């Protein structure tokens, strides 16, 4: 496919993504965050305790928390032991009259044994799902794997990366097995973008919000280009890392460049038969008219692909 037509697909897709980011959190993301906010962030010690007892645990909560979200612990399930802090009210030597309870001070006096349960140990109302990519990538899945292989990147399936769906570590991509075809394609495109943009040269790493915005925007463009329905997955994922329209615009050039490289190898040549300009029809069908104020508008130039700094740690893709 010609460079101009591939870039046109990328440009129009990014206009759509920019508009979604400007609109703010989707209802799906709001519901997801509301439910996930009920799950505690456990200390590193408790994380190790949970992993040692139930390695595949994803969403862990106490008996009453599960009840609050409409789920119930299955009969016969064994709890996962953790250490819960014991907080004691700190006496105030000179309390003010009618002092509000929220101003009370507590101090840690020790720990007690408590038990929590993984979502797989419960049943009842489904948790609000994170937005996902749907559709059939068809032969584009094998083509994308070929692109990965040609760049000398190993591709593995590893259930131990849970709850991450994918992970990039510079020359190595790991995916969670059992994903739907569309989700597998989307996650692989995301991790390939990390490999192309963030594991190449020496230098200071980009902030995480920038790395994740770039990788997910590339995946969004590539998924749209092969005809997958992305729903609100990409803007929701970027929002989880506090990315926004400005973050996207500042990385526009590098996102367009890398997504165009991938699409050029994925899209069939016959889509641009000169007599019918089928690529133009393809773009018209899936993407609205270009906005003069979207990502297609002039922006400051971003560094070229070859100058992108590396990321020393692994780059995971979480719920999408």
MITI-959332 format. One record per residue (C-alpha): y, z, x. Coordinates in nm, 4 decimals, m for minus. Layout:
<kevexs>
<<Y,Z,X>>,
...
</kevexs>
This chain:
<kevexs>
<<0.0000,0.0000,0.0000>>,
<<0.3491,m0.0796,0.1293>>,
<<0.5532,0.2030,0.2787>>,
<<0.8289,0.1487,0.0247>>,
<<0.6007,0.1851,m0.2763>>,
<<0.4195,0.4886,m0.1378>>,
<<0.7497,0.6589,m0.0638>>,
<<0.8663,0.5749,m0.4158>>,
<<0.5662,0.7587,m0.5631>>,
<<0.6363,1.0601,m0.3402>>,
<<1.0072,1.0592,m0.4223>>,
<<0.9572,1.0468,m0.7983>>,
<<0.6870,1.3170,m0.7912>>,
<<0.9167,1.5460,m0.5934>>,
<<1.1914,1.4960,m0.8517>>,
<<0.9495,1.6279,m1.1118>>,
<<0.8498,1.9255,m0.8969>>,
<<1.2147,2.0086,m0.8279>>,
<<1.2930,2.0113,m1.1997>>,
<<0.9985,2.2437,m1.2665>>,
<<1.1156,2.4858,m0.9955>>,
<<1.4699,2.4825,m1.1332>>,
<<1.3364,2.5704,m1.4802>>,
<<1.1985,2.8996,m1.3454>>,
<<0.8679,3.0720,m1.4118>>,
<<0.6360,2.9063,m1.6614>>,
<<0.4847,3.1077,m1.9456>>,
<<0.1465,3.0773,m1.7745>>,
<<0.2859,3.2342,m1.4574>>,
<<0.4646,3.5109,m1.6506>>,
<<0.1426,3.6037,m1.8301>>,
<<m0.0549,3.5906,m1.5065>>,
<<0.1919,3.8108,m1.3185>>,
<<0.2090,4.0571,m1.6076>>,
<<m0.1673,4.1047,m1.5972>>,
<<m0.1914,4.1086,m1.2175>>,
<<0.0858,4.3686,m1.1999>>,
<<m0.1611,4.6193,m1.3423>>,
<<m0.3804,4.5923,m1.0343>>,
<<m0.2926,4.8311,m0.7536>>,
<<m0.2276,4.7207,m0.3971>>,
<<m0.4850,4.9265,m0.2096>>,
<<m0.4399,5.0704,0.1356>>,
<<m0.6147,4.9005,0.4245>>,
<<m0.8694,5.1814,0.4342>>,
<<m0.9522,5.1359,0.0664>>,
<<m0.9702,4.7582,0.1097>>,
<<m1.2374,4.8143,0.3746>>,
<<m1.4203,5.0580,0.1483>>,
<<m1.4188,4.8097,m0.1400>>,
<<m1.5356,4.5225,0.0819>>,
<<m1.8196,4.7268,0.2285>>,
<<m1.9532,4.8164,m0.1159>>,
<<m1.8841,4.4911,m0.3016>>,
<<m1.7964,4.2051,m0.0602>>,
<<m1.7220,3.9549,m0.3368>>,
<<m1.4742,4.1743,m0.5249>>,
<<m1.1582,3.9976,m0.6395>>,
<<m0.9698,4.1963,m0.9072>>,
<<m1.0389,4.5696,m0.8864>>,
<<m0.9115,4.8427,m1.1198>>,
<<m1.0034,5.1781,m1.2690>>,
<<m1.1892,5.2299,m1.5955>>,
<<m0.8776,5.3000,m1.8020>>,
<<m0.6788,5.0093,m1.6549>>,
<<m0.9529,4.7696,m1.7582>>,
<<m0.9403,4.9208,m2.1059>>,
<<m0.5636,4.8614,m2.1192>>,
<<m0.6078,4.4867,m2.0539>>,
<<m0.8820,4.4531,m2.3138>>,
<<m1.1844,4.4636,m2.0870>>,
<<m1.4627,4.7208,m2.0648>>,
<<m1.7016,4.8221,m1.7876>>,
<<m2.0527,4.6923,m1.8551>>,
<<m2.3229,4.9484,m1.9226>>,
<<m2.5081,5.0507,m1.6067>>,
<<m2.2456,4.9237,m1.3616>>,
<<m2.1948,5.1380,m1.0524>>,
<<m1.8366,5.2205,m0.9572>>,
<<m1.6814,5.1297,m0.6211>>,
<<m1.5729,5.4448,m0.4396>>,
<<m1.2182,5.4680,m0.3040>>,
<<m0.9918,5.7500,m0.1868>>,
<<m0.7116,5.8318,m0.4314>>,
<<m0.4062,6.0305,m0.3186>>,
<<m0.3409,6.3771,m0.4621>>,
<<0.0306,6.4155,m0.5355>>,
<<0.1830,6.7571,m0.5988>>,
<<0.5264,6.8137,m0.7512>>,
<<0.7763,6.9328,m0.4916>>,
<<0.9595,7.2420,m0.6239>>,
<<1.3385,7.2052,m0.6385>>,
<<1.5100,7.5256,m0.5175>>,
<<1.8244,7.4521,m0.7203>>,
<<1.7383,7.2263,m1.0159>>,
<<2.0297,7.0746,m1.2038>>,
<<2.0504,7.1394,m1.5800>>,
<<1.8575,6.8829,m1.7852>>,
<<1.7411,6.7066,m1.4688>>,
<<1.5565,6.3834,m1.5532>>,
<<1.1841,6.3769,m1.4786>>,
<<1.2198,6.0517,m1.2900>>,
<<1.4099,6.2415,m1.0203>>,
<<1.1177,6.4741,m0.9538>>,
<<0.9862,6.4702,m0.5975>>,
<<0.6141,6.4695,m0.5107>>,
<<0.4378,6.5149,m0.1793>>,
<<0.0896,6.4126,m0.0659>>,
<<m0.1489,6.7057,m0.0406>>,
<<m0.4742,6.5214,0.0249>>,
<<m0.7214,6.2708,m0.1157>>,
<<m0.9974,6.2746,m0.3763>>,
<<m1.2856,6.0419,m0.4515>>,
<<m1.2206,5.7933,m0.7322>>,
<<m1.4096,5.4942,m0.8671>>,
<<m1.2953,5.1438,m0.9537>>,
<<m1.4717,4.8347,m1.0882>>,
<<m1.4493,4.4646,m1.0067>>,
<<m1.3727,4.2146,m1.2826>>,
<<m1.7328,4.0872,m1.2631>>,
<<m1.8480,4.4349,m1.3662>>,
<<m1.6477,4.4131,m1.6877>>,
<<m1.6471,4.2109,m2.0082>>,
<<m1.4017,4.1463,m2.2898>>,
<<m1.0722,3.9631,m2.3146>>,
<<m1.0300,3.6955,m2.0428>>,
<<m0.7600,3.7621,m1.7860>>,
<<m0.4679,3.5184,m1.8073>>,
<<m0.5639,3.2299,m1.5772>>,
<<m0.3450,3.0884,m1.3052>>,
<<m0.2461,2.7268,m1.3709>>,
<<m0.4949,2.4758,m1.2316>>,
<<m0.5154,2.1066,m1.1507>>,
<<m0.7370,1.9061,m1.3831>>,
<<m0.8773,1.5546,m1.4022>>,
<<m1.1201,1.3419,m1.2008>>,
<<m1.0262,1.2446,m0.8440>>,
<<m1.3153,0.9920,m0.8425>>,
<<m1.3568,0.8244,m0.5030>>,
<<m1.0330,0.9796,m0.3756>>,
<<m1.2247,1.2989,m0.2948>>,
<<m1.4448,1.1270,m0.0364>>,
<<m1.1455,0.9343,0.0987>>,
<<m0.9545,1.2593,0.1480>>,
<<m1.2499,1.4095,0.3323>>,
<<m1.2553,1.1000,0.5541>>,
<<m0.8892,1.1525,0.6391>>,
<<m0.9683,1.5107,0.7365>>,
<<m1.2598,1.3980,0.9549>>,
<<m1.0559,1.1222,1.1240>>,
<<m0.8023,1.3825,1.2333>>,
<<m1.0787,1.5802,1.4033>>,
<<m1.0614,1.8661,1.1522>>,
<<m1.3864,2.0366,1.0534>>,
<<m1.4470,2.1013,0.6833>>,
<<m1.6653,2.3914,0.5720>>,
<<m1.7506,2.5703,0.2468>>,
<<m1.7396,2.9472,0.2816>>,
<<m1.7545,3.2010,m0.0020>>,
<<m1.6400,3.4830,0.2285>>,
<<m1.2791,3.3593,0.2178>>,
<<m1.2506,3.4895,m0.1424>>,
<<m1.0158,3.5495,m0.3117>>,
<<m0.8539,3.2601,m0.1210>>,
<<m0.9551,2.9163,m0.2461>>,
<<m0.8926,2.7507,0.0889>>,
<<m0.7973,2.8377,0.4436>>,
<<m0.6546,2.6392,0.7334>>,
<<m0.6748,2.7652,1.0918>>,
<<m0.5849,2.4709,1.3148>>,
<<m0.8647,2.2157,1.3419>>,
<<m1.0723,2.3945,1.0794>>,
<<m1.0502,2.3979,0.6988>>,
<<m1.2641,2.6249,0.4836>>,
<<m1.2923,2.5861,0.1060>>,
<<m1.4324,2.8155,m0.1579>>,
<<m1.7545,2.6582,m0.2901>>,
<<m1.7955,2.5921,m0.6609>>,
<<m1.4435,2.4667,m0.7362>>,
<<m1.3963,2.1943,m0.9952>>,
<<m1.3510,1.8442,m0.8528>>,
<<m0.9776,1.8439,m0.9273>>,
<<m0.9230,2.1913,m0.7820>>,
<<m1.1237,2.1087,m0.4700>>,
<<m0.9140,1.7965,m0.4161>>,
<<m0.5892,1.9898,m0.4677>>,
<<m0.6856,2.2745,m0.2342>>,
<<m0.8093,2.0345,0.0339>>,
<<m0.4829,1.8379,0.0143>>,
<<m0.2912,2.1655,0.0514>>,
<<m0.4909,2.2724,0.3566>>,
<<m0.4677,1.9248,0.5111>>,
<<m0.0902,1.9500,0.4770>>,
<<m0.0992,2.2805,0.6674>>,
<<m0.3016,2.1103,0.9407>>,
<<m0.0592,1.8179,0.9634>>,
<<0.2618,2.0192,0.9473>>,
<<0.1957,2.3658,1.0839>>,
<<m0.0750,2.3576,1.3515>>,
<<0.0454,2.0851,1.5869>>,
<<0.3034,2.1831,1.8496>>,
<<0.4282,2.4874,2.0360>>,
<<0.7236,2.6774,1.8947>>,
<<0.8222,2.9542,1.6572>>,
<<0.6400,2.9401,1.3230>>,
<<0.8278,2.8560,1.0065>>,
<<0.8723,3.1319,0.7462>>,
<<0.5729,3.1635,0.5151>>,
<<0.7732,3.0595,0.2088>>,
<<0.8640,2.7322,0.3824>>,
<<0.5090,2.6644,0.4999>>,
<<0.3609,2.7248,0.1555>>,
<<0.6297,2.5227,m0.0211>>,
<<0.5710,2.2290,0.2111>>,
<<0.1915,2.2397,0.1809>>,
<<0.1885,2.2787,m0.1971>>,
<<0.4525,2.0091,m0.2470>>,
<<0.2428,1.7652,m0.0414>>,
<<m0.0641,1.8553,m0.2495>>,
<<0.1384,1.8041,m0.5687>>,
<<0.2539,1.4561,m0.4644>>,
<<m0.0961,1.3525,m0.3537>>,
<<m0.2571,1.4833,m0.6753>>,
<<m0.0017,1.3033,m0.8908>>,
<<m0.0522,0.9888,m0.6873>>,
<<m0.4270,0.9725,m0.7609>>,
<<m0.3778,1.0520,m1.1287>>,
<<m0.4629,1.4211,m1.1522>>,
<<m0.2847,1.6477,m1.4006>>,
<<m0.1155,1.9248,m1.2062>>,
<<0.0122,2.1232,m1.5090>>,
<<0.2325,2.4049,m1.3708>>,
<<0.0044,2.4790,m1.0737>>,
<<0.2398,2.3631,m0.7971>>,
<<0.5668,2.5231,m0.9136>>,
<<0.3806,2.8426,m1.0061>>,
<<0.2167,2.8592,m0.6623>>,
<<0.5483,2.7995,m0.4839>>,
<<0.7162,3.0641,m0.7021>>,
<<0.4570,3.3213,m0.5929>>,
<<0.5949,3.2841,m0.2401>>,
<<0.9560,3.3005,m0.3674>>,
<<1.0095,2.9317,m0.3056>>,
<<1.2613,2.7419,m0.5163>>,
<<1.4392,2.4081,m0.5545>>,
<<1.6532,2.4770,m0.2455>>,
<<1.3456,2.5500,m0.0318>>,
<<1.1929,2.2245,m0.1504>>,
<<1.5069,2.0209,m0.0824>>,
<<1.5401,2.1527,0.2719>>,
<<1.1878,2.0288,0.3520>>,
<<1.2133,1.7017,0.1615>>,
<<1.1888,1.4617,0.4549>>,
<<0.8784,1.6187,0.6081>>,
<<0.7077,1.6488,0.2666>>,
<<0.7740,1.2835,0.1862>>,
<<0.6514,1.1712,0.5265>>,
<<0.3219,1.3596,0.5218>>,
<<0.2398,1.2866,0.1556>>,
<<0.3136,0.9186,0.2140>>,
<<0.0731,0.9153,0.5112>>,
<<m0.2056,1.0561,0.2944>>,
<<m0.1363,0.8358,m0.0088>>,
<<m0.1262,0.5227,0.2034>>,
<<m0.4939,0.5786,0.2876>>,
<<m0.5970,0.6980,m0.0584>>,
<<m0.4495,0.4417,m0.2975>>,
<<m0.6349,0.1119,m0.3467>>,
<<m0.4632,m0.1945,m0.2070>>,
<<m0.5162,m0.3855,m0.5319>>,
<<m0.2701,m0.1576,m0.7101>>,
<<0.0118,m0.3641,m0.5616>>,
<<m0.1008,m0.7167,m0.6514>>,
<<0.2193,m0.9193,m0.5950>>,
<<0.2060,m1.1074,m0.9244>>,
<<0.1936,m0.7951,m1.1409>>,
<<0.3410,m0.5158,m0.9246>>,
<<0.0787,m0.2752,m1.0497>>,
<<0.2015,0.0079,m0.8299>>,
<<0.5329,0.0075,m1.0139>>,
<<0.3492,0.0320,m1.3446>>,
<<0.1404,0.3190,m1.2035>>,
<<0.4554,0.5127,m1.1112>>,
<<0.6163,0.4384,m1.4482>>,
<<0.3152,0.5751,m1.6369>>,
<<0.2962,0.9149,m1.4648>>,
<<0.6510,0.9984,m1.3559>>,
<<0.9852,1.0060,m1.5453>>,
<<1.2941,0.8120,m1.4261>>,
<<1.4493,0.9338,m1.1032>>,
<<1.7251,1.1926,m1.1281>>,
<<2.0327,1.1279,m0.9155>>,
<<2.0567,1.5010,m0.8455>>,
<<1.6883,1.5701,m0.7668>>,
<<1.5097,1.5683,m0.4341>>,
<<1.5716,1.1958,m0.4089>>,
<<1.9406,1.2611,m0.3503>>,
<<2.0661,1.2663,0.0109>>,
<<1.9798,1.5849,0.2005>>,
<<2.0131,1.7040,0.5555>>,
<<1.7553,1.5488,0.7837>>,
<<1.4423,1.7579,0.8515>>,
<<1.2566,1.7564,1.1843>>,
<<1.0007,1.4822,1.2304>>,
<<0.6332,1.5571,1.1767>>,
<<0.5555,1.5575,1.5460>>,
<<0.8079,1.8354,1.6017>>,
<<0.6717,2.0803,1.3457>>,
<<0.5868,2.4193,1.5018>>,
<<0.2433,2.5751,1.4751>>,
<<0.1282,2.8717,1.2722>>,
<<m0.0843,3.1020,1.4842>>,
<<m0.2503,3.2764,1.1888>>,
<<m0.4659,3.1194,0.9200>>,
<<m0.2943,2.9621,0.6188>>,
<<m0.4800,3.0491,0.2979>>,
<<m0.4468,2.8960,m0.0485>>,
<<m0.4737,3.1592,m0.3181>>,
<<m0.5125,3.1265,m0.6944>>,
<<m0.3735,2.7926,m0.8094>>,
</kevexs>
